[in-house]
Amino acid sequence: MSEITAEKVREALAGVPYPGFRRDIVSFGIVRHVAACNGAVRVQLAVSATDEDVRRQLRENVEKTVSALPGVSQVTVEVGQPAPARLPAAGEPETKAEPKDRPALAGMILGVASGKGGVGKSTVAVNMAVSMARRGLRVGFLDADVHGPSAPLLFGLEGRRPERADASGRPLPLEAHGVKIMSMGFFVEKDNAVIWRGPIVGNFIRQLLSDVAWGELDVLLIDFPPGTGDAQLTISQTLVMDGTVIVTTPNELALVDAVKGISMFQKVEIPVLGVVENMAFFACPHCAKKTEIFGESRVAARIEPLGVPVIGRIPIDPRVVAESDSGRPVVVADPEGAPARAFEEITAAVLGAVDRRRGAAEHPA
């Protein structure tokens, strides 16, 4: 009988799903330590869930799985909490991030973000990604909004799961409209809430970046969650990004948070390439008269002193909503319409801004 090893135990635990999820506990990052010696196995789990039924079920499933392995005579399962996140104490120096390396998979890494939810950020991101793919670029789309993933709906992939893997066992992203897509929404049921603390969110995003078989990409487009939280910090400390786009609506409530988003990205040294003003106006389909539903826009006046331009104004159009809900980005469903033309102009402005920045870096004045 072969001796049990920690590696064999981990391989077995990769078949244990987290309660309520299809994803296994190893890829979720909660198996913190495995030790095996003379048939005795000790497994340490770091579980943020406080639900005792979940913790009990995890313990029982791990014990049952490991006990069934040949060569195991004793199993000890310790279920603890992950180390809590905390704010730096007054006067404490900032922790230096590890050196960032650009993954070889993407020639260009871009983000789409917003200070506030509900401004159409994901719709903008999806249409930009598809617009880039229609230009012949190899595009990957990372939905980094772990708690509110939109990619499955917007790309028409609801209910789908990554079922194929490369030779190394890494999952292959799903594809739609010429774009490779990975999202938390592919791993959970549609109406299930993801209740995770910041460190686990960060670990999952790192896995989506490094443990997915993206293949060779010209562009990786990251759809950030709203706000200035864990996902933004994790990615800014992990990747060298070419820039990000901020999406806002013209009203003051959204604009205040958009300015905060610009400030955050500038502080973590990610260039803000421009601001997209979504739902900027309504154009009457009969007389073409424009009505600014949110009132006169003050976006340009607020952001240009920060050195950031407005790179697009997208009109309110019922077709955008209808096509998005059916999984057809408007740049595909109605490429000649005003919203699609606005998305194409935004895409051109972003790609042009990156080219200019790279040119300036290669040939400084």
Sequence and secondary structure as in RCSB ss.txt:
>XXXX:A:sequence
MSEITAEKVREALAGVPYPGFRRDIVSFGIVRHVAACNGAVRVQLAVSATDEDVRRQLRENVEKTVSALPGVSQV
TVEVGQPAPARLPAAGEPETKAEPKDRPALAGMILGVASGKGGVGKSTVAVNMAVSMARRGLRVGFLDADVHGPS
APLLFGLEGRRPERADASGRPLPLEAHGVKIMSMGFFVEKDNAVIWRGPIVGNFIRQLLSDVAWGELDVLLIDFP
PGTGDAQLTISQTLVMDGTVIVTTPNELALVDAVKGISMFQKVEIPVLGVVENMAFFACPHCAKKTEIFGESRVA
ARIEPLGVPVIGRIPIDPRVVAESDSGRPVVVADPEGAPARAFEEITAAVLGAVDRRRGAAEHPA
>XXXX:A:secstr
     HHHHHHHHTT B TT SSBTTTTT EEEEEEETTEEEEEEE     HHHHHHHHHHHHHHHHTSTT  EE
EEEEE         TT            TTEEEEEEEE SSTTSSHHHHHHHHHHHHHHTT  EEEEE  SSS  
HHHHTT TT     B TTS B  EEETTEEEEEGGGTS TT      HHHHHHHHHHHHHSS   SEEEEEEE  
SSSSHHHHHHHHH   SEEEEEE SSHHHHHHHHHHHHHHHHTT  EEEEEETT  EE TTT  EE TT S  HH
HHHGGGT  EEEE  B HHHHHHHHTT  HHHH TTSHHHHHHHHHHHHHHHHHHHHHHHHHS  
